[in-house]
Amino acid sequence: MEDVSDPPFRALCKEQGADVMYTEFISSEGLIRDAAKSMMKLDIYEKERPIGIQIFGANLDSMLQAVDIVEKTNPDIIDINYGCPVKKVVCKGAGAGILKDIPKMVSLTKAIVERTKLPVTVKTRLGWDHDSIQIVDVAERLQDVGAQAISIHGRTRAQMYKGDADWHPIAAVKNNQRMQIPVFGNGDVDTPERAVMMRDKFGLDGAMIGRASIGNPWFFAQVKHYFKTNGHLPPPTIIDRVEMARRHLQMSIDWKGDKLGVFETRRHYTNYFKGIPHFKEYRLQMVTLDKASEVFEVFDRVASNFQEAEVSI
């Protein structure tokens, strides 16, 4: 997730039990131009492993050069993003845009597999639109050219994030007798119960968690606890939330500097403090204040004024 799954946030998710980490998706064109923002996204750390670096692009030469650059950072996996539905990505034929050209998707994957010694995985969607869904065939073809795992979001590009994710076509991929690689599901895995359903009812090898973890790194621990016990962990207390948000902001500042650290952590605060009554004033301050010291002061006031509040995440 762009500007979300950066090293500070990944570190928090890893602490809470995430098994495999992926970087933000990185533009192949940005990498070969040595663009500062793209190069910064290559930062990975030993404590995160296993970790995959996710790249996107539509030009074969650029993608292969990007693979060479990525290999030098020594990730465990190279992941190709064929799923991003955002217009500025799709209009260039990248991300989910390549779902309109399946032969190119397959040939690009094959070329990347042949370029690197690292395992190559793929993230994609059901199809471009409802009328073009052929994910069972597409997944098999990607496997046949060397993809070592596939993660599938249960919506088409046309749906963006509207409506409910449909996991049945993903299960059909898994149930294809020719499929030998792991098949992971994505989309609307927003409760521990739904994660278990993805495993037990739909038979998938795992769940890729995205939006449900924003401002909620505890989600991974909650899912794993439910897997083991069929019960729920107590929700994080106000103090737990404040301390997690405080650590997140400080780690972001340490990595990105004050300005970006403050700005890019804002998107997490709604979920960090979800469900707290009469909280609007504090949330507004968190997402508008520009100085880290002022945001930390808001955290202190929240800890002092709301520590007895009963909330659920």
Steps between C-alpha positions, in 0.01 A plus 500: 500500500658823384606731783365245751713183507827681563770371739355659817155354443638165387703479821186544708309241297788253529499539878131413496547181301500576127677206334616643168555867429478691173628849429293776351470449127790663319500645150747332266536830315577678826766246588686523172489881519642477853202699628550569870151392608523170312851424626398571859232232475775240451599530867457162667630365830602158630229496767234519227592179322358331308425810295412560138562812296201578280551668163267617226532617143401425142827534310701176478845662493417725794365211704809289435731786597291550813542131586878542479483796739268320740722190512787707639297574814470124567128452566354153543241546225429717197128566468335638187199726550234426239221614728517874570177653363602866527450694177848654481651149511243324283508759222864406438412132468651417839339357812152373418531664160686195373187291557387626160801326344542157657764379250716798598441426868621144451800591284608775741482259792701241308771754418528611863520141625781433253682819602532426871601219732250623759150354531248704301142539624203681351221718641197548275119527478222282363511679166453836332121487533228245562487394135873428482551287812724207409710483813517118512669491159714807571629359830589171335690677223691711752592186691617335180747781426649482849298706747549340841182632664202713409290738708160588359273788599137396474388793287550610141675820406164648398373451855798678655412444870122514461265217589605182673810303409410167339720220629335223299711556186812497720390165643452378143865584432608304807278205406644479149683167512784639291580770754801408712600841635352675806187705437431790737178695528460873541211740541265552796705290742399740774420272796667193648188302410536591134866401501402158635225476238752569225708210626236248604206563268685617190809285548755770427861483613494833677357849515663820384400774742494858376251768597387321818845555649516877444517653846441150636821295507339294779288333230767239430518395865121490517479272196767262627339482843166417339664231286635331813216549747185592307480792740576869496781693664395793719499820293797733545449753776522874449853492640589217259372710211678815607829318547472326162418827324784672685750233396371505144543876472848497656618217274362682195681819598822307554470347153346780289572816694258728683290626209430170324492305824219717636311519170505134402404369843175699497307241301532254790349712776134445416540127561745529787234691692185355344193476720600753765204726583538877473835463328449720192695798636806287578491318167478830312808626681693181423438531126559875471790581731833519318745483789580162651525650848142624474370160388681333789330749734162394361590138573580597859161671540321198357678268743406727788141577404378172351683222679180379667294499178362168382555454128537214257710485187 
